Amino acid sequence: MKKFLLSIVAVATSFIPSFAQEMLKTLYQGEPKEVTWENTLTIPAEQFSDNVKVGDYLYITFSHTTDVIEIKANGTWLPGSRYTVLGDNSTDFKAYITEGMLAALKEYGLEICGAAFTVTGVSVCNDGFNMPQGAVWGGYFWVDEWNTLELFKTAFYSYDGQRYMDIYLSEDNGDYDGYFMKVLTKWNPETLWANNDQIVHTPRMATVDLKDIDVASSLSDVNALMIQGNKEAGNPFNIIAVVLRNEDGTTGVEDIEVEEAPSVNIYNLQGVCVKSGVSVEEASAMLPSGIYIANGKKFLVK
């Protein structure tokens, strides 16, 4: 029988990137694939059933690019993906796999969409990146002069009332904590989650208090959450993760067993009903690995 217990997880405090790329799995290789908004490259869900884990990354290579790339599952942005403009003649694209992203990939597969580019290969790789527990995004986003990380709102579909959002920073800025950071959903003051002076700054982390923020409502009419940064008088640095956590340091995944019910509906993290009129135990035996919701509570299928 598959287990469906959720375990307490603490926020990870370190990353050990080695930058030595190890290819774990080839997802697409063959004739170059022309992608447009009307012509999507699809990788089926079964390709992600094994040899793919949180902290690995999707690696897409190109022979020609212009404009925007979006990676999706079931027609919506993959949790943990960001708005990305490839520009002309980009050679590759990386998307580090969060827990929410992996669950969506295992259930729906991968859809590679965009304005106009030619894909030459798609694979799963690993470079030693350590994705922290509770991360809704992870990777490397360079902050120098007023750069903005646009994180698609699907990253927050699993939000469960966590008190804080921690924005992890690389060591490039040394001991400097005078960098600029602002979090908002639109370019106007009314949509601010936190201005620079409302954020707790340390050299390795910028923390936003979510106590008075209605996360779901504030994201309802936008596509992405924006995290704007500037190095100010310090060195440029990378944003390397965005993590949700509670006051006690946990990420909101608690040691609970979902109560059995004779007839419940089971939803995935995108809010789609995947099983109806079944018990949690029955659903767990049928569903692929991932996080699901029953009776308002999350449970994990291993």
C-alpha positions in Angstrom: 0.0 0.0 0.0 1.3 3.5 -0.8 1.9 5.7 2.2 0.0 9.0 2.4 1.5 10.6 5.6 2.9 14.1 5.5 6.2 14.5 7.4 7.4 17.6 9.3 10.1 19.3 7.2 12.4 22.1 8.3 13.7 24.9 6.1 17.0 24.0 4.5 19.7 26.5 5.3 22.4 25.9 2.7 23.0 25.2 -1.0 25.9 23.4 -2.5 25.9 24.1 -6.2 28.7 22.3 -8.1 27.8 23.5 -11.6 29.0 20.1 -12.9 26.1 19.2 -15.1 25.0 15.5 -15.0 22.5 14.4 -17.6 20.0 12.0 -15.9 17.4 11.5 -18.6 16.7 12.4 -22.2 13.2 13.5 -22.8 13.4 14.6 -26.4 16.0 14.1 -29.0 15.7 14.0 -32.8 14.6 16.4 -35.5 14.6 20.1 -34.3 11.1 21.0 -33.2 9.6 24.4 -34.2 7.6 25.8 -31.3 5.1 28.6 -31.5 2.0 29.5 -29.4 0.0 27.3 -31.8 2.5 24.4 -31.9 3.5 23.0 -28.5 6.2 20.4 -27.8 4.7 17.9 -25.4 6.5 15.4 -23.2 4.2 12.7 -21.8 3.7 12.2 -18.1 5.2 8.7 -18.0 8.6 10.2 -18.9 8.6 11.7 -15.4 7.6 8.6 -13.5 11.1 7.7 -12.5 14.7 9.1 -12.4 13.4 12.6 -11.8 13.5 14.3 -8.4 13.2 17.7 -6.7 16.3 19.7 -7.2 17.0 18.3 -10.7 16.3 20.7 -13.6 14.6 20.6 -17.0 17.2 21.5 -19.6 16.0 22.7 -23.0 18.5 23.5 -25.9 17.8 25.5 -29.0 19.1 26.2 -32.4 17.1 29.4 -32.7 15.1 31.6 -30.3 13.1 34.8 -30.1 10.9 36.3 -27.4 9.1 34.2 -24.7 9.2 30.6 -23.5 6.6 29.1 -21.1 6.6 25.6 -19.6 3.2 24.3 -18.7 1.3 21.2 -17.6 -2.4 20.7 -18.4 -2.5 24.1 -20.1 -1.3 26.1 -17.1 2.1 27.3 -15.9 4.2 24.7 -14.1 4.4 25.6 -10.4 7.9 26.9 -9.8 8.4 28.3 -13.3 8.9 31.9 -14.1 8.2 34.3 -17.0 11.3 34.2 -19.2 12.2 36.1 -22.3 14.8 34.1 -24.3 15.7 36.9 -26.7 17.5 36.2 -29.9 19.9 33.2 -30.2 19.7 31.8 -26.7 21.4 28.4 -26.5 19.5 26.8 -23.5 17.0 27.2 -20.8 16.9 25.7 -17.3 14.0 25.2 -14.8 14.8 23.7 -11.4 12.2 21.2 -10.3 10.2 22.1 -7.1 7.9 19.7 -5.3 4.9 21.2 -6.9 6.4 21.2 -10.3 7.3 17.5 -10.0 3.8 16.5 -9.0 2.4 18.3 -12.0 4.9 16.8 -14.4 4.1 13.3 -13.1 0.4 13.8 -13.5 0.2 15.8 -16.8 3.6 15.8 -18.4 5.4 18.8 -19.9 4.2 21.3 -22.5 6.8 23.6 -24.0 5.2 26.7 -25.4 6.3 30.1 -26.7 6.5 32.8 -29.3 9.0 31.3 -31.8 12.0 29.0 -31.2 13.5 25.7 -32.3 14.1 23.0 -29.7 17.0 20.6 -30.3 16.8 18.6 -27.1 15.0 18.3 -23.7 16.5 16.4 -20.8 16.6 16.2 -17.0 19.9 17.2 -15.4 21.5 17.8 -12.0 24.3 20.2 -11.0 24.2 19.7 -7.2 21.6 22.3 -6.5 20.0 21.8 -3.1 16.3 22.7 -3.2 15.1 23.7 0.3 12.0 22.3 1.8 9.0 24.6 1.2 10.5 26.1 -1.9 8.0 27.4 -4.4 10.8 28.4 -6.7 14.5 27.6 -6.9 17.3 28.3 -9.3 19.6 31.2 -10.2 18.3 34.6 -11.0 20.9 37.3 -11.3 20.3 40.6 -9.6 22.4 43.6 -10.6 20.6 46.7 -11.7 16.8 46.6 -11.1 16.1 43.0 -12.1 12.7 41.5 -11.6 12.0 37.8 -11.0 8.4 37.1 -12.2 7.2 33.9 -10.6 4.1 32.5 -12.1 1.3 32.4 -9.5 0.8 28.6 -9.8 3.7 28.4 -7.4 1.4 29.6 -4.7 -1.5 27.3 -5.4 -0.2 25.1 -2.5 -0.1 28.1 -0.1 -1.5 27.0 3.2 -1.3 30.0 5.5 2.5 30.1 6.0 3.5 33.2 7.9 6.7 34.1 6.0 8.2 34.1 2.6 12.0 33.8 2.6 13.9 34.9 -0.5 17.3 33.1 -0.4 20.4 34.9 -1.7 23.7 33.6 -3.0 27.0 34.4 -1.3 28.1 36.8 -4.0 27.1 39.9 -2.0 29.3 38.9 0.9 28.2 40.4 4.2 26.3 43.2 2.6 22.6 43.6 3.6 21.8 47.0 2.1 20.5 45.6 -1.2 17.1 46.7 -2.4 14.1 44.2 -2.5 10.4 44.8 -3.2 7.6 42.3 -3.7 4.4 43.2 -5.6 1.9 41.9 -8.2 1.5 45.0 -10.4 3.5 48.2 -10.9 1.5 50.3 -8.5 1.7 50.9 -4.7 -1.7 49.2 -4.0 -0.4 45.8 -5.0 2.7 45.7 -2.7 3.3 42.7 -0.6 6.3 44.4 0.9 8.3 47.5 0.2 12.1 47.5 0.8 11.7 48.9 4.3 9.1 46.3 5.2 11.5 43.4 4.4 13.9 42.0 6.9 17.3 42.0 5.2 20.3 39.7 6.0 23.2 38.9 3.7 21.7 35.5 2.8 18.0 36.1 3.1 15.2 38.7 2.6 12.1 37.8 4.6 8.5 39.0 3.9 5.9 38.8 6.6 2.7 37.5 5.0 0.5 38.0 8.1 -1.7 40.7 6.6 -1.6 39.5 2.9 -4.4 37.7 1.3 -2.2 35.6 -1.0 -4.9 34.0 -3.1 -6.9 37.2 -3.6 -3.9 39.4 -4.5 -2.9 36.9 -7.2 -6.3 36.3 -8.6 -6.2 38.9 -11.4 -2.5 38.7 -12.3 -0.2 36.1 -13.9 2.8 36.4 -11.6 4.3 37.6 -8.4 7.2 40.1 -9.0 10.3 40.2 -6.8 12.4 43.3 -7.7 16.0 43.6 -6.6 18.9 45.9 -7.0 22.5 45.4 -5.6 22.6 49.1 -4.5 26.2 49.6 -3.2 27.0 45.9 -2.9 28.0 43.2 -5.3 25.5 41.6 -7.8 24.0 38.3 -6.5 21.6 35.5 -7.3 18.2 34.9 -5.9 18.4 31.2 -5.4 15.1 30.2 -3.8 11.7 31.4 -2.6 10.5 29.5 0.4 7.2 29.6 2.4 7.5 28.8 6.2 5.7 29.1 9.4 6.8 30.9 12.6 8.2 27.7 14.0 10.5 27.2 11.0 8.5 24.4 9.4 7.1 24.7 5.9 3.5 23.9 6.7 3.7 20.2 5.9 2.8 18.7 9.2 2.8 15.2 10.7 -0.9 14.4 10.1 -2.8 11.6 8.6 -5.7 12.6 6.5 -9.0 11.3 8.0 -10.6 8.6 6.0 -14.0 9.4 4.5 -16.3 7.0 2.6 -16.7 9.4 -0.3 -14.5 12.4 -1.0 -13.2 14.3 -4.0 -9.4 14.4 -4.5 -7.8 17.5 -6.0 -4.3 18.1 -7.3 -2.4 21.3 -6.5 -3.8 23.0 -9.5 -7.3 22.6 -8.1 -8.4 20.0 -10.6 -10.5 17.1 -9.3 -8.6 13.9 -10.2 -10.7 11.4 -8.3 -14.3 11.6 -7.0 -16.4 9.5 -4.7 -13.4 7.5 -3.3 -11.6 7.2 0.1 -8.2 8.7 0.5 -6.7 5.3 0.8 -8.3 4.1 -2.5 -7.2 7.3 -4.3 -3.6 6.8 -2.9 -3.5 3.3 -4.5 -4.5 4.7 -7.9 -2.8 8.1 -8.2 0.8 8.8 -9.3 3.3 10.1 -6.7 2.6 13.7 -5.7 0.8 16.0 -3.3 -3.1 16.0 -3.3 -5.9 17.6 -1.3 -8.9 15.9 0.3 -11.3 17.5 2.7 -9.2 20.7 2.7 -6.1 18.8 3.8 -2.9 17.9 1.9 -1.7 14.4 1.6 1.3 12.8 0.0 1.3 9.8 -2.3 4.7 8.2 -2.3 
